[in-house]
Structures are given as C-alpha cells and as structure tokens.
Amino acid sequence: MRKLAIPQIVAVLALVVAGGADWRQFRGTDNTSCSDEAGLPTEFSAEKNVAWKADLPGRGASSPIVVGDRVFVTASSGAEQDRLHVLAFSAADGSRLWHRQLWATGHTQCNPFGAVAVNTPASDGQCVVALFSSNDIACFDLGGNLEWFRGLASDYPATRNDVGMASSPLIVGQVVVVQCQNQGESFAAGLDLKTGLTRWRIDRERDAIWSSPTVLRGPSPSGDVVLLHSRDALTGHDPQSGAVLFKYKAPCHTVASVTTRGNRIYLPAEGVCALQYDPVSRGVEQLWFQRSLRGNNSSPVACGDYVYQVRGPAILSCAGAVDGRKLWDVRLEGAVWATPVVAGGHVYVANHEGQVFVVRTGKKGELLSTCQADRGMLASPAVAGKALYLRSHGQLWKIAAK
Amino acid sequence: MNTLTRIAFAAVLAALAGRACAADLVKSLEILRAVGPQGAGNEAATAAWQEVARSDAAELPKLLSALDGANPLAANWIRTAIDAICERTLREGRSLPQTSLEQFVLETAHAPKGRRLAYEWLLQVDAKAEERIVPQFLHDPSLELRRDAVARLIAQAESAGKPAETADLLKKALDAARDRDQVDTIAKSLKKLDIQADLVRHDGLVVDWWVIGPFDNTGGKGFSTEYAPEKGFDPQAEHQGKHGPVRWRRFSSDSPNGQVDLNKALADGMEKEKEREIVGYAAAEFHSPEARFVHIRTASDNALKIWVNGKLVDKHEIYHGGTVFDQYRAAAILQPGRNVILVKACQNAQTQDWAEVLSFQFRVCDEIGTAILSQKKPGG
C-alpha cells in the first residue's frame, strides 16, 4: 500500500474518529440495520428535509455506504449491464467527488428488475470494496485510487447465477469475505483486504443463495465470527481461515440474510429463529422460534428490545427480542424488497415504488408518515450523521432535517 | 552560463526527465498488463497504477493504446487510471487532447473498449463530436459505438414522415443492430408497417436438427453419463434410450425465436407428456467454406453440453435458473466443409409448472454477434 502524506493521515484519523457514525457495509457496519443516530426526520417531501439528490449513471439495488464525510454507491449500465460504476459523493452537498468505471469480466445476466450493481460495497474506513453480480471485485482508497482488482469469474468461470449474484461482501478485520454460492462452482472466500489475494476458499453447496455473509462481533476482533447460510444450515466460520466453528441445521431463507445483536443471532428460517452464541464453546443454541415472522425477501432487523421483519408484500411485524412474542403488525403498501432500518425509535421501510414509511416503534407500532422518494427502490437505506440515504435505480437522496 | 546555454541545458534536462518519465510509464503499463488470474501481479500493480494515474493527459493516446490486446483484468487497471487522469485534468480546469482522442476513436484497429472510452472522454470536452462522428459507427466493430449509430437511425425512423422512408431506415438499422433490445425494438416497429423481420436469419439461429431421446437423467446422473450419441453422430443408428430403443429423427423449429422444443421433438418416446429426469440430444450439420473461429451462443433453462466436431466446447449444469438470449457464449473452431454440432439438454426432477420446459436456442456468430450461416441446408 502506498505511503500516506501527513494531511492524508490526518484525514484518515478524522474518519476513524468519526467511525462511530459511519454506515460501512450492507445493513450497517455490524450488519444490524440498527443505528444509534437520533434526530432523523420522520417526514420528508420535495420541499421538506431533502438535503440533496444526485443522479446516478446506472441502475442498482446496492445500498449506499457512508464513511466519514463521503457516501459511496455502485451502479451498472450498458446494453448488457456490463459497465460497472463506483462513485463517491460529498455527504455535505451531494457533489460527485470521483467516479470510476470497470468493465465486467464475468456474467452480467440478471433479473431485469434488478441490476449487476446489486451487492452493497463495504469499507473498513480507509478503503471501499465494491463487488458486483459479475463477480468482479475492486478495492479503492477513499480518494478513488485503485488498490486492487479481481475478476473472480476468470478464476471460477462456472460461478454464475442467471438472475444475479446478490451477496454483499463483508469486511472483518483485514479479510473481505465473499459468498459466491450458486448452481455452478460454489464457494465462499476470504480475500486479503490489502492485496485482494485469496487467504482462504471453501466449497459451498451447489445451490442458488442470494444471502450475504454477516459478522457476529466477538469480545475482541479475534473472536469475530462470520455467519453464512445455505438452504439447510447456518454455519459459523473463523474469518481468518474460513474454518467451520459450528453448524446449525434449519430450513434457511435463500435471499434474506442473518442478523445479529450482541451474541444473539436472528436467522430467517420459515419464520425467525433466535439463537444464542456462546463465545467460549463457539456453539449456538436455540432461544425461540417465531413462525409468524416468516418474511419476504428482506432480512430481519434486531434493535433494542425488538425484532422486526417485513412479511408478505408489505406488512411490518414486530416481536420481542428476548422471547420472540409477536407484538404488532403495521400494514404498509406496495412491494418491499429492501431491509428496513431502525433509528431514533423509528423504523424506516422503503418500497419498490419509492414510498418510505416511517413507523414509530415500541410496544405498539404506529405509521407516522408516508413519504415519496424516487421510484425503483430495491436498496436498503443507510443511516449516518443524522441523515437517511436512499438509493433508487436512478438517484441517491440524502434526507436530513433542515 | 549565458542565457542561451541555460535554456539549452534546461531543454536537455527536460528531455532526459521526459525520457525517464516515459520509461517509468512504459514500465508501469507493462506491470498493469501483466496482472492475471488469482490476483497475480496485484501487489506490483497497486504502485504501478499510482504511477500511471499521475500521468499528464497528453499521455492518453499511449495509455489508451495499452488497452489493445490487454487481458480483461489488466484492462480494468488501465481504464481506472485513465478515468482518474481525465477527471483530475478537467477538475483542474484544463482540457483533454481532443484531436488525438478523436483520432484514436476513429482508428478501428484499436481495442473497441478503448475506443469507446476515448469517445466518452472526448464528449466531455467536445459536445459536438457526437453529431459529427456517430453516423460513422453504423458497422463499427465496437458494439457500444455501433449501438449509438443504430439508436440514431431508430430515432430518425420514428420521426420520418413516409412509411417507405421509415421502413428503409429501420431495415438499415436492423442490418447493423446486434444488441437484443435494439433488434427487438426494430422488429416491433417493422411489424407495425406489416413487415416481418426474419430474426432467425438475422441472428443465425440454427433451427434444423436431428434429435434423439429420451435417455435417463434420474438423480441428475445423465449429465455426466456418456450416452451413445456422444460417441459419434450416425443418423441411421439406433440406441438404447430410457424406455427402449430410440432413433434419430429430423426436427425443425418453427418458433420465431428459434427455440428447439425437445418436449415436442421427443414426445413420442416419453412415458408421459413433458417427462422429467430425461436427456435429449440434438445434432446439426453446419457447413463452413473455410476454417474459422466462431462464437457458439446458446440459451436454455436446462443443463447443457455442446460439442463441435466431437470436441466439448461448453457445458452448464444449471437447471431452471432463468434464461436470456445469448445466455452462454463459447468459442469454437469450424473446419472447412461439414461440421457436426451436438447439443445435450437435460431435464431434472423439479415438478413446478415453470420447470417443465426442455428446450434450447442455438446460434453461430462472430465475436460481436453477427450471424454466421451454414452454407448448405440440411439434406441439400
């Protein structure tokens, strides 16, 4: 890695200090979809609380991520969706700071509803790793300098899914974990964050899975566990080696991802199954199972005392995090694909039509407002710096109180 | 030192520095071009990328030329550096070398992707370039440049007043179009004028086949089982199928998109309609006037294997994962005269209605999708 000049070191330190407010990967830095931010607007419209909008050069179902004062997003364009874009915007004013493009080296066929930019990028606070459905993966520093690039399709040409490979990368320490699980050559791998070289690779079942790897934070970084699931089991892995630490058999969802909160794991499995992870024995045991939280394609969210899951096309359900007892449903509209986010006692749910529902949470749920953003919203929102970031196929929006 | 001497000395130093910089740039580009699979060369490339990205915009033609023949991984290292240079130059309020960019775009010997990249940066500093040069791209080897020219013709057709003029423009556009969405748009517009576009011919879809089957695919084992048709094509031969002896028979697809429906073609040999867990074979004779590289492009919701003259050129053990035109692309070599193409399509045990399909679409084309037709019809 290149040497940093003093101003760059200061900038990096500032970003590290600001890290608590970052939203660094899919469903947040710890994949929880839960933010400590307070003061987000509970309503917005064209005239109110839309800080800025920025046009995007292509489609995307990938979520934005926020690192310090920068927002990063990916997009894909072209007749065959083979133009891959990585963009950085100023969080302050939405100006485009840099834009890099790549040519896809792997398969770009995907559901026309979606995009090749379907995987959310990830950051460790110093670089941004962008993975695409074509199995192309690139790492840029925050200034847009290319650190490394891999075309995983050139290494594993039979790895493909013709409706798209949606799993997002996960950064744990100095390892980038990718789950390329499909009917062809199926694997998970840990790539070195600094070089992109493969540290480990393990075979996975030959079955189409769109879920993303999730981190369960240990008491120290050496205790972190990577969670992967197949159609029939959840497995915990050592991020350094990929070694299996535990296996829990369950009929898992193939699209939604696992969520954690502390040592609890919330597994989408024909309902939500809550597991307790024991960092000493490195095993899990079931706490409860709530069938009525059987969700659509979005992932469960665990925040504070509650667990949330979008069911059917658009019903937000809530249960107690400790006992799984069902508490309430709030009926929404349209078709929801994106995983909701929770911040400041409110759940934000975006549907495909670009409506954003703000639901006050607690022992009862209440729909506070329905706001209209851009249509074509498949991405889960990001939360950072008292702002909500929304991404549609065509635009990136910052929602913040003025 | 007098002033003249100083100037001369400075010029020599500048020339030497320039040579040193040029040498560094060439070396850095060599490092980027050397990256390979499994991240090979990545560590050296990181530093080389910084060196390349620091280049002045005047070096763009040299950098763009480095894309010629670069492997797809290396091409991405180089293009991101070019993007960084252009972005920085424009941000500093300077311009890009318009003349050399345009010259690069128009030289079709350069890599299509590099030319497109040059074109897009040219448009950033010369908005009129589009109007001036796009019409020249109608039969360009760069699909992206060609697409713009085809789009222009489609737009002209839409605004043309007379049906004959519209039809003429659409036919020209269809002749040049290679992207599926544009081909479909043009065919739809022609249909409104009561003109049926022959897309089977336009795309080079192979619709005349010999078929045989069904063979057994219980438990998915048929995909890797070498049944008799794989050992050589003899249209007179009889083989043991899943339910008894089976023979080759002719089958021609009448589907407008060239779909070869094996549920229909092999129905007589099935125990029940749209039987699951079976294998079907289709063979075609393809006549080429010369030895040449071709693209074999297929689409299927079933597991597939494809042989050309007995050589396996493509295989995909994927069932019902979704399909689109040109889903699979493989390179093959045709020999002069008769070539035998063999397709093996496998059906699995899935019982859903949407998993009943057993079919494929097959075409022969060049690397940009231009149809290559057999020089002789079957039996001709």
Chai-1 contact restraints between the chains, C-beta under 6 A:
chainA,res_idxA,chainB,res_idxB,connection_type,confidence,min_distance_angstrom,max_distance_angstrom,comment,restraint_id
A,R2,B,Q50,contact,1.0,0.0,6.0,A-B,restraint_1
A,A79,B,D179,contact,1.0,0.0,6.0,A-B,restraint_2
A,R100,B,T80,contact,1.0,0.0,6.0,A-B,restraint_3
A,R100,B,D83,contact,1.0,0.0,6.0,A-B,restraint_4
A,L102,B,N76,contact,1.0,0.0,6.0,A-B,restraint_5
A,W103,B,K113,contact,1.0,0.0,6.0,A-B,restraint_6
A,T105,B,P72,contact,1.0,0.0,6.0,A-B,restraint_7
A,Q109,B,V324,contact,1.0,0.0,6.0,A-B,restraint_8
A,L146,B,W49,contact,1.0,0.0,6.0,A-B,restraint_9
A,L146,B,T80,contact,1.0,0.0,6.0,A-B,restraint_10
A,E147,B,T46,contact,1.0,0.0,6.0,A-B,restraint_11
A,W148,B,N42,contact,1.0,0.0,6.0,A-B,restraint_12
A,F149,B,N76,contact,1.0,0.0,6.0,A-B,restraint_13
A,R150,B,G39,contact,1.0,0.0,6.0,A-B,restraint_14
A,G151,B,L73,contact,1.0,0.0,6.0,A-B,restraint_15
A,S154,B,P37,contact,1.0,0.0,6.0,A-B,restraint_16
A,D155,B,P37,contact,1.0,0.0,6.0,A-B,restraint_17
A,D155,B,Q38,contact,1.0,0.0,6.0,A-B,restraint_18
A,D162,B,G321,contact,1.0,0.0,6.0,A-B,restraint_19
A,D162,B,G322,contact,1.0,0.0,6.0,A-B,restraint_20
A,V163,B,G322,contact,1.0,0.0,6.0,A-B,restraint_21
A,Q183,B,I318,contact,1.0,0.0,6.0,A-B,restraint_22
A,Q183,B,G321,contact,1.0,0.0,6.0,A-B,restraint_23
A,T195,B,N42,contact,1.0,0.0,6.0,A-B,restraint_24
A,T195,B,E43,contact,1.0,0.0,6.0,A-B,restraint_25
A,G196,B,G39,contact,1.0,0.0,6.0,A-B,restraint_26
A,G196,B,N42,contact,1.0,0.0,6.0,A-B,restraint_27
A,L197,B,G39,contact,1.0,0.0,6.0,A-B,restraint_28
